């Protein structure tokens, strides 16, 4: 019985990943699945950054971690699950991203800025938004990665 449940869960996750990949532009999906470097960010969208603060597309960075193989897989799965679950979601209008992934592959860098509060994911390449997708779910998996690295989380939840 446990084997059947495990197979069912595996098939469900794989179908979510495939659905998310199909929504991404081809070059973005390719980069996401073959990154040479991937960084997870914790962001604070409700604080005005000072001149000393690091920012990502104008949003204050609370901290960041370069991910190793297992962490990369977990983070990508969290983003792809949010995209798959966001299909057809019309989202709110706040766009206050508290999580971001910077994916580098083949000399190209893509920033995935995710706001679970409003349900939007913005993908930025060369300082230009190339696609915005509905993305819903829970930030728990990303927060676990950040907490494990002792990186603070946004207080503006």
Beta strands, then each sheet from edge to edge (+ up, - down):
strand 1: 37-44
strand 2: 55-56
strand 3: 59-66
strand 4: 99-105
strand 5: 108-115
strand 6: 120-125
strand 7: 128-134
sheet 1: 2+ 3- 1+ 4- 5+ 6- 7+
end
